[in-house]
Amino acid sequence: MFANSEYDKDNIAHTSTDDLALCIKSLVNFYDHRGQGHKLIIPLMGTNLSRVGLSHDDSLRVITSLFQLYGDKIHGEVDVVIYKGDKDKVTLDI
């Protein structure tokens, strides 16, 4: 588990698409060094409470694009989790 937000003076979490991309890149690097081929499971990120402002479709596109970009560091299966309550918010035509 990792945190992806910073808190403002009112203790409200915020992040940006750049922070999200950096977070995913850090996760991929960690996985490259310590994953040992195990399955990596990651939820959609950048929607709702993170306040990045991504739609669920955009979140899926960002995550899959970054995993494709850093594919040489992925040595196992990656599953992106879409919560049951959000399944109608995502198109799998990516």
Buried (B, 14 or more C-beta within 10 A) or exposed (E): EEEBBEEEEEEEEEBBBEBBBEBBBEBBEEBEEEBEEEEBEBEBBBBEEBBBEBBBBBBBBBBEEBBEEBEEBBEEEBEBEBEEEBEEBBEEEE
